[in-house]
């Protein structure tokens, strides 16, 4: 089934139509810079522009959000405007686009895409997906079932939130070498292993297009693989989420 997936990120808001059987994008991705400040009305304007671009008004769509989402309500906003906290964002977007909307955490969406169609397909044990971008997104699966809103990026490591040490944004801002950054990531992976003993880590986010620079530097007992859908995993997972909501 062809459905629209939207992905709200710290630097860009992206969308594409997706064939949910395969995860293939059926049209070229459309991207708008994330408005600053990223308050709900500015972001919903940008989302509505993407929906119009694809002539999708009135048709079901999925959308990711970089914070905790429960039943359509955005509960945290670490890298977004505080006005998102407690907002029924799914309803807002649904009213604006006259569409059925599935809204979910961005890490969860990326993980769903990878588990159903990508690097985690068929893996029955514990899988942890991590997206490295403005923040660090996470998703945990056991026997293919998602435990939503895990928020591992906010885990404290030596007195600091993990995403303030080891996100892709931090690497750039601090001018860390790939080696230096990998050490920080390895510390984070070690903490995850201590707590969850995963079978597989899937690493995604924008920086995974540069996997050749750092993936070989990552170390864990679990297998570590790059996301098959790279930075499109969020869009694809959003489309899969709305499909599920229609079933
Ligand atoms: C948010 C998460 C999100 C991650 C990646 C974190 O700051 O709390 O919900 O998944 O960033 O965007």
Boltz pocket constraint, residues with backbone or C-beta under 6 A from the ligand:
constraints:
  - pocket:
      binder: B
      contacts: [[A, 65], [A, 66], [A, 67], [A, 68], [A, 76], [A, 78], [A, 79], [A, 105], [A, 106], [A, 107], [A, 131], [A, 133], [A, 134], [A, 135], [A, 136], [A, 137], [A, 138], [A, 151], [A, 153], [A, 163]]
      max_distance: 6.0
